[in-house]
């Protein structure tokens, strides 16, 4: 076992032990460390999304390369997200979690306008360049990076080379910073684990009333992560086990940080250093997938909307369930960068239909854990899509240069 993996397991065990000890001093330390660790990751996320896409596009030979990568990434992203939603539909029909009325639970506050799907769709184009960074609007940053990258491709070759060298150097400098974060990751995992276990202990009493609903959500995520995505990798001649091992650091961090955006620096590092994915592919595909590839969120939105509606007596026809598969897929694709985005988007759909959202108060205590599983699935799907795209374009892009230590 590698030392880094051993340290991660030690951190997990130490976090569980900290939660069981219930020391106020240790909990305060865990809260402080988790806050600092999360802030550092968020600090790096926005510039990495922007510089990764921009430097990659400027370094490409032309629009043909952009079209090749963009088309493949988008097609596999939509495919995996639709499959995730269909699995959620199948499990919902099989388990049938709506078996009576649930009551009680804390009422969910009324949603702010900024929590709506339409709001984030309209903000793909920000009013100014700086605001996109200040609000950590990764969808807007991805749009700006793509816009500038495509425009840069139209410049004379000498100007394009200057820009490519400048932004590529900035991006490489940022990746050096992430190496310090990776070195400190076991400390962050300890803090995240301690807080998670403590939260689960406090809210475990409500679990029985929602066991069937949670089974649907978690089951959809687990089937997607352990069955569908590995089969997709296998069909392309890629080892699922080797891919999972290479991406393990990113998957663990995604689980505990609950942010695929914040995990992006580590995901990029794993893709290039551990999996040998070409830089051009990794730097283009992973930031783009972080924005639009949300397998876990799609399953959550579909299951939650149909479940809460069913609790209040609303029955959907097969055609309507099919429409909700499409709506959940589209909403998930536009969800990146929204705090508790899946939860708020589900609420937005329910409010639009006039369904009381007080039942969401029963789900809220468990959302933190669901969000962890969903985020890990999203990052795993990002890695799988990127590995597949890298395999399919291996004859069109140069082989990666191995890192010499």
Secondary structure by P-SEA (a helix, b strand, c coil): ccaaaaaaaaaaaaaaaaaaaccaaaaaaaaaaaaaaaaaaaaaaaaaaaaaaaaaaaacccaaaaaaaaaaaaaaaaaaaaaaaaaaaaaaaaaccccbbbbbccccccccccccaaaaaaacccccaaaaaaacaaaaaaaaaaaaaaaaaaccaaaaaaaaaaaaaaaaaaaaaaaaaaaaaaaaaaaaaaaaaaaaaaccccccccaaaaaaaaaaaaaaaccaaaaaaaaacccaaaaaaaaaaaaaaaaaacccccaaaaaaaaacccccccaaaaaccaaaaaccccaaaaaaaaaaaaaaaaaacccccaaaaaaaaaaaaaaaaacccccaaaaaaaaaaaaaaccccccccccccaaaaaaaaaaaaaaaaaaaaaaaaaaaacccccccccccc
